[in-house]
Amino acid sequence: QANPFQHRICHVFSTSENSDDSMSFEDFLDMLSVFSDSATSEIKSHYAFRIFDFDDDGTLSRKDLEKLVNCLTGQDEESRLKRGQPIQNVRTILEESDIDKDGTINLSEFQHVVSRSPDFA
């Protein structure tokens, strides 16, 4: 209930043909296996990338990254970032992660970045 990515998680793991993001028991088990300690960092980063790719286009664009920053920082008055700060955060993320300098982060760039972060797994 408190996870800001709950709808994206259901969307990514759902195999429902109704496009309603409902999850079967098998979908639920798949999700649990990805989030388990025994899942590899490659599998975890693949699904994290898909969860953060809000428009499902295979890249993390500025728009995806802005949504990501907003989800992580919250929407209430106490946790909301100051005006312009999310844009600066997105700029910093792109500077550090966009290896091919195309203005987006692809899966391999994302996996490269998270491989350097021991806290990710």
Beta strands, then each sheet from edge to edge (+ up, - down):
end
